[in-house]
């Protein structure tokens, strides 16, 4: 199982890498976004849910996300899920 870190969302943005901040809209499409936290509940991230066999998840309003559960431990930053699914 991979390690993960919780990235708090501040005004719709997360400190994705030490050098950069990303919008939660980018997290919606990022391969490293494992889960999102909304009202204290962890939900599958839209990117991971799209790739999973079971796509039956609630529509996530990224404006209400409190934290992103990220598994990017190497510091790569944003990597689009569309490169994988296309």
N, C-alpha and C positions, 0 to 999 in steps of 0.2 A: 504494500500500500504506500502511495506517495505521501510525502509530507505536504502540509498546506499552511497557509497563513491567512489571517483575517485582515483585510484591508478596509479600514473605515471609510465611508463615503462622506465627503464634506462638500456641500453645495453641488452635488452631482458629479464629483470628481474623486479619483483615488490616486494615491501615490503608488504608481505601478512599479516604477524602478527608482533607484536613488536620484536619477537625473530627471525623471519625467513624471508628469501627472497625466492621467487619461480620463476621459469622460466615461461614465457608466454605459453610454451607448456603444462605446468600443468594446467594453467588457461583454456586452450582449453577443458579440461575434468572435470573442477571443477563445482560443483553445485552452488557455490556462484557467479560465473562469470555471471553477468546478460547481460552485453553488452561490446563491445570493441569499441575503438575509433581509426579510421584509417583516416588520412587526415582530421581531424576535424569532421568526420561524425560518429555517433553512429550506430553500427550494432549489431544485436543479437549475443550473444556469440555462438560459435559452440556447446557448451554443451546444452544451452537452446534451440537452434534451432533444435537440434537432438530430443529433447523431445517434441517439440511443434507439433501441428497438421500440421502446414504449414512449411515444411522444405525447402522452396524455398528461400534460401538466397545465396548471393555470397560466393564463397570460400574465407575464411579469411586467408590471409597470416600473420601468427602470428609474423613474423619478422618485419612487418610494423606497428604493433599496437603501438599506442602512449600512451594509458591508458586503464585500465581495470575498468569497473564499477562493483563494488563488493558489494554484499548485506550481507556479513559476518560481522555483528555487534557484535557478541559474541566472536570473536577472535578464532574461531575453526580452521581456516586455511583450507588447501586443503582437500576436500572430493570428491572423485571420483564419477562422474555421472554414471559410469558403475555399481556401486553397486545398483543403483536405476533401471536402464533399463534392467539388466540381469535377 
